[in-house]
């Protein structure tokens, strides 16, 4: 299930403002894949799933990392990366609230 914010705001931000439709597509694929745990996909696999070129996927991943929408970890330099789509708009409500005594 895709968070409503992704369609209502993030799509306009990535596609309209940043002119990075490829980043939006990659984000959607990774969100869908993360429903089964943190996905491990190569750039080639992401390219196949999105219909983008491998280079476009690489650029999109870098853009998402720069925008703090994606965390990428690797066990080694040649290992397939593990992706964690981030949702910075879902801040904990309790983090900003004070308790009254």
Buried (B, 14 or more C-beta within 10 A) or exposed (E): EEBEEBEEEBBEBBBEEBEBBBBBBBBBBBBBBEEEEEBBBEBEBBBBBBEBEBEBBBBBBEBBBEBEBBBEEEEEEEEBBBBEBBEEEEEEEEEEEEEEE
